Amino acid sequence: MSVINCIKNNYTNAIIPHCYQMGCHLGLDGLNNYVILKGERICTDRKICDCIIFTSNNHIIVGIVELKSKTVYVSEIIEKLANGIKTALDILEECNDNCMKFEFYPIVLCKSLHPAEYKVITSRKIKVKGERYNIIPKECGIPFSTVISDLT
């Protein structure tokens, strides 16, 4: 069974059709094989990102997405994205029995981001299980495929 199918089977109650909240969304243009999980439906005991997107081609790509329509609090974003990565790792441990390679993209989408906020967000790193991840700030509405292609 593929990783995506395993996630669809095991997390049916957390699946959502779009990564959207309060007027802010992540586009899904160009994605074929994916599943989106609502963060709050898989993790109720701590703060977590809004959406976790799993997609695969040759390897698994995981978008850890926090959607912000108004104020951006960097420490809260870091906590939510870190918890999203931890949750996604647990899901991959359960569903990735072929040991496919995977990459994480911790993304914060904002309707508007002041230059000072952008600088603070991009200067901070998320550390989970010894790995360090850069936070990717983008404007609401950008397609996930564009975020991925911009960084490869």
N, C-alpha and C positions, 0 to 999 in steps of 0.2 A: 504494500500500500504506500502511496506517495505521502510525503510529509503534509502537503496541503489537504489531502483527503483525510488523513488521520486527525488533523486539527478540526476539520469540518465535522467529523464523526464524534470527536470527544468534547467539543466545546460548542455544541449546537446552540445553547442558550445565550452565548456571548457574541454570536455572529451578528454583524450589522451590515447593511448594504453599502453605506458610504461613510467616509471619515469626515464628519461634519458636526459642528457645534456652534450655535449662536452666530450664524452668518460667516463663519470661517470654515474652509474645507480644503482637503488635499485632493487634487484631481487624480483620476485613475486611468486617464488616457494612455493607451499603449500597453496596458497590463492585461494578460489573458488568464493566467492560472494564479489566482490569489484568494486569500480569505482575510477579512477584517474582523478583529475582535474588539469589543468595547472594554476598555480597561477596567471600569468600575464593576463590570459583570464577572470578571475573573478574579478580581482581587478586592475584597471588601474590608480588609483589616489594616490597610495603609493607603496613603496617597499614591495614585498611579496615573500614568499618562492617559489621554483620552482614547487613543486607538493604537492597536498593534496590527500592522499589516505584514502578512507572510506571502511572499511570491517566490516562484522558483522557475528556473530555466536549467542552466548547468549546475547552479548552486542555489542556496536559499538566501534571499534578501529579506531582511526584516526592518520595517519602518516602525520606529518607536515615536509616536506623534503626540505632541501637546498643542492644542489649539487655543489661541488667546485672541479674544476680541477686544480686550481693553488693557488693563494694567499687567505688566510683565514683572513678576517677582523672580529674580534669578535663582535664589536658593530653593524656592518651591519648584521651579522648573527642573532643576538638577535632581531634586528628590523624586519627583514624579517620573522623570526619564530613567533614572537609575532603577527604580522599582519596576518600570516597564521592561528594562533589559533583563533584570533578574527573573521576572515572570516569563518572558520569552525564552530564556535559557531553560527554565523548568519544562516548558512546553516542548522545546526542541529535544530535550533529554528523553521525554516520553515518546515523541513521534519521529525522531530522526534515526531510525534503526539502521539505515544505510550509511550513517556517518557522513552525510553530504556536508561540504564546506558551507559556512554561512557568514554573512556580514550584517552588521547592525548600522542603521542610520538613525541616530537620535535627532529628531527634527522638532523645532518649535516654529509654528506658523503664527504670524501676527498680522492684523489688519494694517498696523503702522508700527514701525520700530524706530525710535529716535537713535541717532548715531551713538550717543553715549550708552544706551541699552545694548545696541548691537556690539559695541566694543567689549562690554562686560560679559555678554553671553559668549562671544567667540574666544574670550581669554580664559574661560573656565573649562575644565575637563570633567567628565564623569568617569569614576573608577569603579568597576564591578569585577570581582573575582580576579584581580590583578591586571585586568585590561583597562586601557584608557581610551575614552571616546571623545571626539570633538562634537560639540553641539552645533547643529546646522540650522541657523535662523533663516527663514524665508517668508515671503509674503503669502497670505491666504490665497488659495486658488491655484497655486503652482502644481503641475502634475508630478506625481511620485517618480515617474520615469525620467523627468527632467532633472530632479534632484540627484538621482542615481547617475545619470549620464554626465552631469556637471562635475561629479567627484571622481570619475574613473578616467 
